[in-house]
Amino acid sequence: MDIFRVMIKTYLFCIVFLINHPVTIISVSHTEALLKLKQSFTNAQSLDSWRPGTDPCDKNIRWLGVVCQKQVVKGLLLVGTNLSGNIDVGALSQLTGLRTLSFQSNAFSGPIPEFNRMGALKGLYLSQNHFSGVIPSNYFEKMQSLKKLWLSGNKFSGEIPSSVMHLTHIIELHLENNQFSGRIPSLNQSTLLSLNVSSNNLTGEIPVTLSRFNQSSFKGNSELCGEKLGNACTHVTNNSTTNNGTHKSSDSDPNKHISMWIMIASIVLLVIMIIIIYIMCRYQQKRRAALESFEEPSLGRRLSSDTKKSFELSRRGSSIRNSIRKGSMTGKRVSDLTMVNDYKGEFGLADLMKAAAEVLGNGPLGSSYKAMMANGLTVVVKRIKEMNKIGKDGFDAEIKRLGRLRHKNILTLLAYHHRKEEKLFVYEYIPKGSLLYLLHGDRGIPHAELTWPVRLKILLGVAEGLNYLHTELATSDLPHGDVKSSNILINTNHEPLLTGYGFYPLMNNSHAAQALLAFKSPEALQSNQVTPKCDVYCLGLVILEVVTGKFPAQYLNTGKGGIDIAQWVKTAVAEGREAELYDPDVLPSAKDSMSSMKELVHIGAACVEDHPQQRISIREVVRRIEEIQQQNGGSTSRGQKGPTTTPQSQSGQTIEIMPSATDEGPEIQVLQSQQGRSNN
């Protein structure tokens, strides 16, 4: 009975204790968790902004490396902060909303911490540290949400953990520059787009499931073999032999039997293959006939999401291939697709036919699709109708002219397909997206990256690219014709790439007036006359859009929404109210650059003058922005030519927020730049 009474008293004490101390036991604020994490670091001077009594998600108080969404800590990006010591995973675990964790380019050492306790992580970046030791084979079993895993540039040893084969959502896996040994696991996840295991001590044959990745993903492993490395694997069979002549003689009879059975099996397989080929040919003939019976094949089908669509290019591609006219091409024709640049490799219409793709958007010119081909190359296909102003020979000559353009701020055309009803243009896919999305889309990390120096760099690149087009296409009334933020793509180093240029000579006048932004310039609206100064007007809209963060009403055909940014800015400049125009999101990074921001507003205003003769020239725009950048301690690089690829660096990184299919909100992605990356 006494024992029973003691148990009751203990039970009641626990209840009272829990009632009086709920916060201590159940909840720890993100401020307390981060400060506890900071205490586990040495050399934490770089985290002086992490102060008690402040909120890391307060927009007015920025904690270094902390990314918040809706007052929840979603990302911790402590890159190159010279941290070392022990990482308190327990404190990190208390950040229940944390999805992205980066400790890249620091001085942490020892075994890999128990990050596998954080099963909800989607991105883990530990590159360029001094972590070492063997990672347990089952380490990643409970990290099923992981999409990005970067362990490169450490001293990890032992075999690659077999549990990476169970990461069903993995997109990027980088283990290069370590001391991993043994064989590469057979990774067969279809989601895997980027892989690098180079510069390790790996042995054996490259798995067939990884054959889509290029040589640079595997180099630096002397004992690794496979066609990708130009080092064929030799399979040696050890047969027992003796010096006894009788034994050799007795072995000859079984060998003859084996050879005979192999020959019979080969003949049977050959017959089966012939039958299969015949059946497939018949099937393709019937399928082609069925497809041709459709007057307008559907490009896609709706998915459960309202914002995403998918389509099979095979249906549309088959229709295009069967209906195009056979004729001479100005470039290299690959299966009825004319290649104008092959620095991304050659591909044909058949490759696009097999690619399942995603609808990126529809605009006044037509539709755009993202397509990833079987070889891993991802491209964007622009489908444009009403482009029959000139005949096919003139069209081919004009596209060939565009294909010769080379500039670091110009997205070069890869290939095109000509048909009377429509035209297809194929470009390299730039994953970071457009300037329009970064400015007005998701207000997370990608937007936060648009600091004053980054915006200035983007505008200088846009001006330089447009100046190049005006030089190379000087005979055209509209060298670009459609300069706007949706036609400015941003690569991983925040270098802008102009696209959508050079279409005006190919378009019917009525369609051009409806589709091209140059026709929104004052002179075009009044007299329907266009000149290269219309491009300068459009550039001015982009400059003012970037400085103010406002969406220009000129981008909309309906006349509803946005702001007449040209008139708004000119009025403010005339009244000396420039300081009211600046985007509040850029002010924290421009405290010492207010005069530069004012100068840039004046440049934009000079570009959108109503009278073309009063607008400054494109060269003057470049010169004045260069002066601003030099005043801000930057450097410029003009007129660089070469194949338009996404510039990459060994330690570069950028961050994106991508739409999420779950209710947890957008997903933070840290995009890496490295040699040997396989697209995407």
C-alpha positions in Angstrom: 0.0 0.0 0.0 2.9 2.4 0.8 4.4 1.7 -2.6 1.1 2.5 -4.2 0.8 5.8 -2.4 4.4 6.8 -3.4 3.6 6.0 -7.1 0.4 8.2 -6.9 2.4 11.1 -5.3 5.1 10.8 -8.0 2.5 10.8 -10.8 0.8 13.9 -9.4 4.1 15.7 -9.0 4.9 15.1 -12.7 1.5 16.5 -13.8 2.0 19.6 -11.7 5.5 20.1 -13.0 4.4 19.7 -16.7 1.6 22.3 -16.1 4.0 24.8 -14.6 6.9 24.3 -17.1 5.3 23.7 -20.5 7.6 25.9 -22.5 10.8 24.6 -21.1 9.9 21.0 -21.8 7.8 21.2 -25.0 9.0 24.2 -27.0 12.3 26.0 -27.7 12.2 29.2 -29.8 14.3 29.3 -33.0 16.3 32.1 -31.4 17.3 29.9 -28.5 18.0 27.0 -30.8 20.3 29.1 -33.0 22.1 30.6 -30.1 22.7 27.2 -28.6 24.1 26.1 -32.0 26.4 29.1 -32.1 27.8 28.1 -28.7 29.0 24.9 -30.2 31.2 26.7 -32.8 34.7 28.0 -32.4 35.7 31.1 -34.3 32.1 32.3 -34.4 33.0 36.0 -34.8 31.2 35.9 -38.2 27.9 35.3 -36.4 28.0 38.6 -34.4 24.6 39.4 -35.9 23.2 36.4 -33.9 22.3 38.3 -30.7 20.0 37.4 -27.8 16.8 39.3 -27.6 16.5 39.6 -31.4 14.3 37.6 -33.8 16.2 35.9 -36.7 13.1 36.2 -38.8 12.7 39.9 -38.2 13.0 41.6 -41.7 14.7 44.6 -40.1 17.3 42.5 -38.3 19.2 40.1 -40.5 20.9 37.1 -38.9 23.7 36.0 -41.2 22.9 32.8 -43.1 19.4 32.4 -41.7 16.5 32.1 -44.2 13.0 32.5 -43.0 9.6 32.0 -44.7 6.5 33.0 -42.9 8.4 33.4 -39.6 9.8 29.9 -39.8 13.5 29.1 -40.2 13.7 27.2 -43.5 17.3 27.4 -44.3 20.7 27.8 -42.6 23.4 28.8 -45.1 26.7 29.3 -43.2 29.0 29.3 -46.2 32.7 30.4 -46.0 32.3 31.8 -42.4 35.5 30.1 -41.0 33.6 28.1 -38.5 34.9 25.0 -36.7 34.2 23.0 -33.6 31.3 20.6 -33.0 28.0 21.1 -34.7 25.2 20.8 -32.2 22.7 18.6 -34.1 20.4 18.6 -31.1 19.9 22.3 -31.4 19.4 22.0 -35.2 16.7 19.4 -34.6 14.7 21.9 -32.6 14.3 23.9 -35.8 11.4 21.8 -37.0 10.9 23.8 -40.2 14.5 23.5 -41.4 14.8 22.1 -44.9 18.2 23.3 -46.2 21.5 23.1 -44.3 24.8 24.3 -45.6 28.2 24.4 -43.8 30.2 24.7 -47.0 33.8 26.1 -47.1 34.4 26.0 -43.3 36.9 24.2 -41.1 34.8 21.5 -39.5 36.6 18.1 -39.0 36.0 14.7 -37.6 33.2 12.2 -38.4 30.1 13.3 -40.1 27.6 14.6 -37.5 24.3 12.9 -36.9 22.4 15.0 -39.5 20.4 11.8 -40.2 18.4 12.6 -37.1 16.8 15.4 -39.3 14.7 13.3 -41.6 12.9 16.3 -43.2 16.0 17.8 -44.7 15.9 18.4 -48.4 19.3 19.9 -49.0 22.6 19.0 -47.1 25.8 20.8 -48.2 29.0 20.0 -46.4 31.6 20.5 -49.2 35.0 22.0 -48.6 35.6 21.0 -45.0 37.8 18.5 -43.2 35.3 15.8 -42.3 36.8 12.4 -42.4 36.2 8.7 -41.5 33.7 6.1 -42.7 30.0 7.0 -43.2 27.8 4.2 -41.9 26.1 2.2 -44.7 22.7 2.9 -43.2 23.3 6.6 -42.6 20.8 7.9 -45.1 18.0 5.4 -44.5 15.8 7.9 -42.6 16.5 10.8 -44.9 13.9 10.0 -47.5 13.2 13.7 -48.2 16.8 14.5 -49.3 17.2 15.9 -52.8 20.6 17.6 -52.7 23.6 16.0 -51.1 27.1 17.6 -51.4 30.0 16.0 -49.5 32.7 17.0 -51.9 36.2 18.2 -50.9 36.4 16.4 -47.6 38.4 13.3 -46.4 35.6 10.7 -46.2 36.8 7.1 -46.6 35.4 3.7 -46.9 32.7 2.6 -49.2 30.0 5.0 -50.5 27.0 4.3 -48.1 24.7 1.8 -49.7 21.7 3.8 -48.3 22.1 6.4 -51.0 20.4 3.9 -53.2 17.2 4.4 -51.1 17.1 8.2 -51.5 14.1 8.2 -53.9 14.0 11.9 -54.4 17.7 12.6 -54.9 18.5 15.1 -57.6 22.2 16.0 -57.0 24.8 13.8 -55.5 28.4 15.1 -55.2 31.1 13.0 -53.5 34.1 14.1 -55.5 37.6 14.8 -54.0 37.3 12.4 -51.1 38.9 9.0 -50.3 35.9 6.8 -50.9 36.8 3.3 -52.0 35.1 0.2 -53.3 32.4 0.0 -56.0 29.9 2.6 -57.0 26.4 1.7 -55.8 23.9 1.0 -58.6 21.9 4.2 -58.4 18.8 3.8 -60.6 16.8 6.9 -59.4 15.3 8.6 -62.4 15.3 11.9 -60.4 19.1 12.0 -60.3 20.3 14.8 -62.6 23.7 15.7 -61.3 26.4 13.2 -60.2 30.1 13.5 -59.4 32.3 10.8 -57.8 35.6 11.9 -59.4 38.9 12.0 -57.6 38.4 9.1 -55.1 39.7 5.6 -54.8 36.8 3.8 -56.4 37.2 0.5 -58.2 35.3 -1.8 -60.5 32.9 -1.0 -63.4 30.7 2.1 -63.7 27.1 0.8 -63.2 25.0 0.8 -66.4 22.4 2.9 -64.6 24.9 5.8 -64.5 25.9 5.6 -68.1 24.0 8.9 -68.9 26.6 10.9 -67.0 29.7 12.1 -68.7 33.4 11.2 -68.2 34.1 14.1 -65.8 31.7 12.6 -63.3 34.1 9.6 -62.8 37.6 10.7 -63.6 40.4 10.5 -61.1 39.7 6.9 -60.0 42.5 4.9 -61.4 40.9 1.5 -60.7 37.5 2.5 -62.1 36.7 1.2 -65.6 34.0 1.6 -68.2 33.3 3.0 -71.7 32.9 6.5 -70.3 36.5 6.5 -69.2 37.8 4.9 -72.4 39.0 2.0 -70.2 37.1 -1.2 -71.0 36.6 -3.6 -68.1 38.2 -7.0 -68.5 36.4 -10.0 -67.0 38.9 -12.7 -66.3 37.7 -16.3 -65.7 40.1 -18.5 -63.8 40.0 -22.0 -65.2 41.6 -24.9 -63.4 44.5 -26.4 -65.4 47.0 -29.0 -64.5 50.2 -30.2 -66.1 48.6 -33.6 -66.7 48.0 -34.2 -70.4 45.2 -36.6 -69.6 43.2 -33.8 -67.8 43.6 -31.4 -70.8 42.4 -34.0 -73.1 39.3 -34.8 -71.0 38.4 -31.1 -70.7 38.2 -30.7 -74.5 34.9 -32.7 -74.8 32.9 -30.5 -72.4 34.2 -27.3 -74.2 32.8 -28.7 -77.5 29.4 -29.2 -76.0 29.4 -25.7 -74.5 30.3 -24.2 -77.9 27.5 -26.1 -79.6 24.9 -25.0 -77.0 26.1 -21.4 -77.3 25.6 -21.6 -81.1 22.1 -23.0 -80.8 21.2 -20.3 -78.3 22.5 -17.6 -80.6 20.4 -18.8 -83.5 17.3 -18.9 -81.3 17.9 -15.4 -80.0 18.5 -14.1 -83.6 15.1 -15.6 -84.7 13.4 -14.0 -81.7 14.9 -10.6 -82.4 13.8 -10.7 -86.0 10.2 -11.5 -84.9 10.3 -8.6 -82.4 11.6 -6.1 -85.0 8.9 -7.1 -87.4 6.2 -6.7 -84.7 7.6 -3.3 -83.7 7.7 -2.1 -87.3 4.1 -3.1 -87.8 3.1 -1.3 -84.6 4.9 1.9 -85.6 3.1 1.9 -89.0 -0.3 1.6 -87.4 0.6 4.2 -84.8 1.8 6.7 -87.4 -1.4 6.2 -89.4 -3.5 6.8 -86.3 -1.5 10.0 -85.4 -1.9 11.4 -88.9 -5.7 11.0 -88.7 -5.7 13.9 -86.1 -5.9 17.3 -87.6 -4.5 19.0 -84.5 -2.8 16.5 -82.1 -3.0 17.6 -78.4 0.3 18.8 -77.0 -0.4 17.6 -73.6 -2.6 16.5 -70.8 -3.5 18.1 -67.5 -2.0 16.9 -64.3 -3.4 17.1 -60.9 -1.6 20.5 -60.4 -3.3 23.6 -61.8 0.1 25.2 -62.5 1.9 22.4 -64.3 1.3 20.7 -67.5 3.1 17.8 -69.2 3.1 16.7 -72.8 4.5 14.0 -75.0 6.6 15.5 -77.8 6.4 12.1 -79.5 2.8 12.8 -80.6 3.4 16.3 -81.9 6.9 15.5 -83.1 5.6 12.6 -85.2 3.1 14.9 -86.8 5.8 17.5 -87.5 8.2 15.0 -89.0 5.6 13.5 -91.3 4.3 16.8 -92.6 7.4 19.0 -93.1 8.6 19.5 -96.6 11.9 17.8 -97.5 14.4 20.4 -98.7 17.9 21.8 -98.3 19.0 23.2 -95.0 21.5 25.9 -94.3 22.9 24.2 -91.3 23.5 20.6 -90.4 20.2 18.7 -90.6 19.7 16.0 -88.0 16.4 14.2 -88.5 14.6 17.2 -89.9 16.0 19.5 -87.1 18.5 22.1 -88.3 21.5 22.4 -85.9 23.0 25.9 -85.9 25.3 25.3 -82.9 26.5 21.9 -81.6 28.5 23.0 -78.5 25.9 21.1 -76.5 26.1 18.1 -78.7 23.9 17.0 -81.7 20.3 15.9 -81.4 17.4 15.5 -83.7 13.7 15.7 -83.9 13.5 12.1 -82.9 15.2 12.9 -79.6 12.7 15.6 -78.9 9.9 13.3 -79.8 10.9 10.9 -77.1 11.3 13.6 -74.4 8.5 14.1 -71.9 8.4 17.8 -71.2 6.9 20.5 -69.1 5.0 23.6 -70.3 6.9 26.6 -69.1 4.4 29.2 -70.2 2.4 30.8 -73.0 3.0 34.3 -74.3 2.1 36.6 -77.2 4.7 34.9 -79.4 3.7 31.3 -78.6 4.4 28.6 -76.1 7.6 27.4 -74.4 8.4 23.9 -73.2 11.2 22.4 -71.1 12.3 19.0 -72.5 14.9 16.6 -71.0 16.2 14.2 -73.6 17.4 10.7 -73.0 21.1 11.8 -73.0 20.5 14.1 -70.0 20.5 17.4 -72.0 17.7 19.7 -71.1 16.5 22.3 -73.6 13.7 24.8 -74.0 11.6 24.5 -77.2 9.8 27.7 -78.3 6.8 27.0 -80.6 5.9 30.1 -82.6 3.1 30.5 -85.1 2.4 33.4 -87.6 6.0 33.7 -88.7 5.7 33.6 -92.5 6.8 37.1 -93.5 9.6 35.8 -95.7 10.1 32.6 -97.6 11.9 29.5 -96.4 15.3 30.4 -98.0 15.2 33.9 -96.5 14.1 32.4 -93.1 17.0 29.9 -93.2 19.5 32.7 -94.0 18.2 34.9 -91.2 18.3 32.1 -88.6 21.8 31.2 -89.7 22.7 34.8 -89.1 21.3 34.7 -85.5 23.1 31.4 -84.9 26.5 33.1 -85.5 25.9 35.5 -82.6 28.3 35.0 -79.7 28.3 37.0 -76.5 28.4 36.3 -72.8 25.0 38.0 -72.4 23.3 36.4 -75.3 21.5 33.0 -75.2 22.6 31.3 -78.4 20.2 29.4 -80.6 21.0 25.6 -80.7 18.6 24.4 -83.4 15.4 25.1 -85.3 12.6 23.4 -87.2 10.8 25.1 -90.1 7.2 24.3 -91.1 4.8 26.6 -92.8 2.2 26.4 -89.9 4.7 26.9 -87.1 8.4 27.2 -86.2 10.3 25.5 -83.4 13.4 27.1 -81.8 15.6 25.1 -79.4 17.7 26.8 -76.7 19.8 25.7 -73.7 17.7 25.5 -70.5 18.8 27.9 -67.8 17.5 26.5 -64.5 17.5 29.7 -62.4 14.8 31.2 -64.6 14.0 34.8 -65.7 14.6 38.2 -64.1 10.8 38.5 -64.1 10.4 35.5 -61.8 13.3 36.7 -59.5 11.8 40.2 -59.1 8.1 39.4 -58.9 7.7 35.7 -58.3 8.5 33.9 -55.0 9.6 36.4 -52.4 12.1 34.0 -50.8 15.8 33.5 -51.2 16.1 34.1 -55.0 14.6 37.6 -54.5 16.7 38.2 -51.4 19.8 37.5 -53.6 19.0 40.5 -55.8 21.2 42.9 -53.7 22.3 46.2 -55.1 25.6 44.9 -56.5 23.8 41.9 -58.2 21.1 44.2 -59.7 23.8 46.5 -61.0 25.7 43.6 -62.5 22.5 42.3 -64.2 21.7 45.7 -65.7 25.2 46.1 -67.0 25.1 42.7 -68.7 21.7 43.4 -70.2 23.0 46.7 -71.6 26.2 45.1 -73.0 24.2 42.3 -74.6 21.8 44.7 -76.2 24.7 46.9 -77.4 26.2 43.8 -79.0 22.9 43.0 -80.8 22.7 46.6 -82.1 26.2 46.3 -83.5 25.8 42.8 -85.1 22.2 43.4 -86.3 22.6 47.1 -87.2 20.6 46.7 -90.4 17.5 45.6 -88.5 14.9 48.2 -87.4 14.5 46.2 -84.2 17.7 44.3 -83.4 16.0 42.8 -80.3 12.4 43.9 -80.4 11.2 42.4 -77.2 13.4 43.5 -74.3 11.6 42.7 -71.0 12.4 41.0 -67.8 10.8 37.7 -68.9 13.2 37.6 -71.9 16.2 38.0 -69.6 17.4 34.7 -68.1 19.8 34.7 -65.1 22.4 32.0 -64.8 23.9 30.6 -61.6 26.4 33.5 -61.4 23.7 36.2 -61.9 25.0 36.8 -65.4 22.0 37.9 -67.6 21.3 36.1 -70.9 19.1 37.9 -73.5 16.7 35.7 -75.4 13.7 36.3 -77.7 15.8 38.6 -80.0 15.9 38.9 -83.8 12.3 37.8 -84.5 11.0 41.0 -86.0 12.2 40.5 -89.6 10.5 37.1 -89.6 7.1 38.2 -88.3 4.0 39.5 -90.0 3.6 43.2 -89.1 0.2 42.8 -87.5 1.4 40.0 -85.3 4.6 41.9 -84.4 2.6 44.9 -83.3 0.6 42.7 -80.9 3.4 40.5 -79.6 6.6 42.7 -79.4 7.1 45.1 -76.5 9.0 47.5 -78.8 5.5 48.5 -80.3 4.6 49.8 -76.8 7.1 52.7 -77.2 5.5 56.1 -77.7 6.5 56.5 -81.4 5.2 53.1 -82.3 1.9 53.7 -80.6 1.5 57.0 -82.4 2.8 56.2 -85.9 3.4 52.4 -85.9 7.0 53.1 -86.9 9.8 51.3 -85.1 13.6 52.0 -84.9 16.4 50.7 -82.7 15.6 53.5 -80.2 12.5 51.4 -79.4 14.8 48.8 -77.9 16.4 51.6 -75.8 12.9 52.5 -74.5 12.3 48.9 -73.5 15.7 48.7 -71.8 14.7 51.8 -69.8 11.6 50.0 -68.6 13.8 47.1 -67.4 16.2 49.4 -65.6 13.3 51.2 -63.8 11.7 47.8 -63.0 14.9 46.6 -61.4 15.5 49.7 -59.3 11.9 50.2 -58.1 10.8 46.6 -57.9 7.5 47.6 -59.7 5.8 45.6 -62.4 5.5 47.7 -65.6 2.0 48.0 -67.0 3.6 48.1 -70.5 4.1 44.3 -70.2 0.4 43.7 -70.1 -1.8 43.7 -73.3 -5.0 44.2 -71.2 -4.0 47.6 -69.9 -5.0 46.4 -66.4 -2.5 45.9 -63.6 1.1 47.0 -63.0 2.1 50.7 -63.1 3.0 53.1 -65.9 6.5 53.0 -64.6 7.9 55.4 -67.2 5.5 58.3 -66.4 5.7 57.6 -62.6 9.5 57.8 -62.6 9.7 60.9 -64.8 7.3 62.7 -62.6 9.2 61.8 -59.4 12.5 62.9 -61.0 11.1 66.2 -62.1 10.0 66.8 -58.5 13.2 65.6 -56.9 11.6 62.6 -55.2 13.9 59.9 -56.5 14.4 58.5 -53.0 10.7 57.4 -53.0 11.3 55.2 -56.0 13.8 52.7 -54.7 12.8 49.1 -54.0 12.7 48.7 -50.2 14.1 45.2 -50.5 17.4 46.5 -52.0 18.0 49.3 -49.5 19.8 47.2 -46.9 22.5 46.4 -49.4 22.7 49.9 -50.9 23.2 52.1 -47.8 26.5 53.5 -49.2 25.2 53.6 -52.8 22.2 56.0 -52.7 23.8 58.4 -55.2 24.5 55.5 -57.5 20.9 54.4 -57.3 19.8 57.9 -58.1 22.1 58.0 -61.1 20.6 54.7 -62.4 17.1 56.1 -62.0 18.2 59.1 -64.2 19.6 56.6 -66.8 16.4 54.7 -66.9 14.4 58.0 -67.2 16.7 59.1 -70.1 15.9 55.8 -71.9 12.1 56.3 -71.7 11.9 59.8 -73.1 8.8 60.2 -75.3 10.8 61.5 -78.3 13.3 59.0 -79.7 15.8 61.8 -80.5 16.0 62.7 -76.9 16.8 59.2 -75.7 20.4 58.3 -74.9 22.1 55.8 -77.0 22.7 52.2 -76.0 26.4 52.8 -75.9 25.9 55.7 -73.5 23.8 53.5 -71.3 26.7 51.0 -71.1 29.3 53.7 -70.4 27.2 55.3 -67.6 26.4 52.0 -65.8 30.1 51.0 -66.0 31.0 54.2 -64.3 28.4 53.4 -61.5 29.8 49.9 -61.1 33.4 51.2 -60.9 32.3 53.8 -58.2 30.9 50.9 -56.3 34.2 49.0 -56.4 33.1 46.5 -59.2 34.8 45.5 -62.4 33.5 45.2 -65.9 34.1 42.9 -68.7 32.8 44.0 -72.0 32.5 42.4 -75.4 33.5 38.9 -74.4 32.6 36.4 -77.2 32.4 32.7 -77.2 29.8 29.9 -77.0 27.0 31.0 -74.6 27.2 28.6 -71.8 26.4 29.0 -68.1 29.5 30.3 -66.5 30.6 28.1 -63.6 33.1 28.2 -60.8 34.6 25.6 -58.5 33.1 27.1 -55.4 30.2 29.2 -56.8 26.7 28.7 -55.5 23.3 30.2 -55.9 20.0 29.6 -54.1 16.5 29.1 -55.5 13.1 28.6 -54.1 11.1 26.2 -56.2 7.4 25.5 -55.9 6.6 22.6 -53.6 4.0 19.9 -54.2 3.4 19.7 -50.4 1.9 22.1 -47.9 5.2 22.9 -46.4 5.8 25.8 -48.7 8.5 26.5 -51.3 11.7 24.5 -51.3 15.0 26.1 -50.9 17.6 24.9 -53.3 21.3 25.7 -53.3 22.5 25.3 -56.8 26.2 24.5 -57.2 28.5 25.3 -60.1 31.1 22.7 -60.8 33.0 21.1 -63.7 31.4 17.9 -65.0 27.9 18.7 -63.9 25.3 16.7 -65.9 22.3 18.7 -66.8 19.6 20.0 -66.1 
